[in-house]
Amino acid sequence: MNNLDEREYTLEESVKKLDLINKRIAKLTLEKEDLTKIIIAALGHNKPGQATYQVNEYKVTCKTPSIYSLDTRAYKNGDVYLPKEFNPIKESVTYTVDKKLFDDYFNLAPESVRESLVQLVTVKPGKMGVTLGSI
């Protein structure tokens, strides 16, 4: 078998194996979600938040978070009135790096700008991933 045939075989076998693993993970994830619901119900953990329970030799921590979202448009427009002493809304400013612009500017900018960009922005590899889909 030549090098190209060997690479193609390895690739094909790896994709097949990854597909099987993904299917097993999906089934196990569903099973985990079902067991989580059963355990939370059996422990009577019916309140938002986190609590730890003793079950035989296991320490079982149940987490039932609440997700809060704000109707920003209604809040900013003043459609709803909240007195200051009862206003839980905090304004925050976040800074993000536009990855495409960063890459473009880093390649086009003069050396002094590139040095500044390097001081401000750290670039490191993210988690690799492969997604399989049906043809």
For each residue, the residues with C-beta under 8 A, 3 or more apart:
1: 5 6 9
2: 5 6
3: 6 7
4: 7 8
5: 1 2 8 9
6: 1 2 3 9 10
7: 3 4 10 11
8: 4 5 11 12
9: 1 5 6 12 13
10: 6 7 13 14
11: 7 8 14 15
12: 8 9 15 16
13: 9 10 16 17
14: 10 11 17 18
15: 11 12 18 19 132
16: 12 13 19 20
17: 13 14 20 21
18: 14 15 21 22 130 132
19: 15 16 22 23 132
20: 16 17 23 24
21: 17 18 24 25
22: 18 19 25 26 132
23: 19 20 26 27
24: 20 21 27 28
25: 21 22 28 29
26: 22 23 29 30
27: 23 24 30 31
28: 24 25 31 32
29: 25 26 32 33
30: 26 27 33 34
31: 27 28 34 35
32: 28 29 35 36
33: 29 30 36 37
34: 30 31 37 38
35: 31 32 38 39
36: 32 33 39 40
37: 33 34 40 41
38: 34 35 41 42
39: 35 36 42 43 60 62
40: 36 37 43 45 46 62 64
41: 37 38 44 46
42: 38 39
43: 39 40 53 55 60 62
44: 41
45: 40 51 53 62 64
46: 40 41
47: 51 64
48: 64 65 66
49: 63 64 65
50: 61 62 63 64 65
51: 45 47 61 62
52: 59 60 61 62
53: 43 45 59 60 61 62
54: 58 59 60
55: 43 58 59 60
56:
57:
58: 54 55
59: 52 53 54 55
60: 39 43 52 53 54 55
61: 50 51 52 53
62: 39 40 43 45 50 51 52 53
63: 49 50
64: 40 45 47 48 49 50
65: 48 49 50
66: 48
67:
68:
69:
70: 75 89
71: 74 75
72: 75 76
73: 76 77 79
74: 71 77 79 80
75: 70 71 72 78 79 80 89
76: 72 73
77: 73 74
78: 75 81
79: 73 74 75
80: 74 75
81: 78
82: 86 87 89
83: 86 87
84: 87
85:
86: 82 83
87: 82 83 84
88:
89: 70 75 82
90:
91:
92:
93:
94:
95:
96:
97: 102 121
98: 101 102
99: 102 103
100: 103 104
101: 98 104 105
102: 97 98 99 105 106 117 121 123
103: 99 100 106 107
104: 100 101 107 108
105: 101 102 108 109 113 117
106: 102 103 109 114 117
107: 103 104
108: 104 105
109: 105 106 113 114 117
110: 113 114
111: 114 115
112: 115 116
113: 105 109 110 116 117
114: 106 109 110 111 117 118
115: 111 112 118 119
116: 112 113 119 120
117: 102 105 106 109 113 114 120 121
118: 114 115 121
119: 115 116
120: 116 117
121: 97 102 117 118
122:
123: 102
124:
125: 128
126:
127:
128: 125
129:
130: 18
131:
132: 15 18 19 22
133:
134:
135:
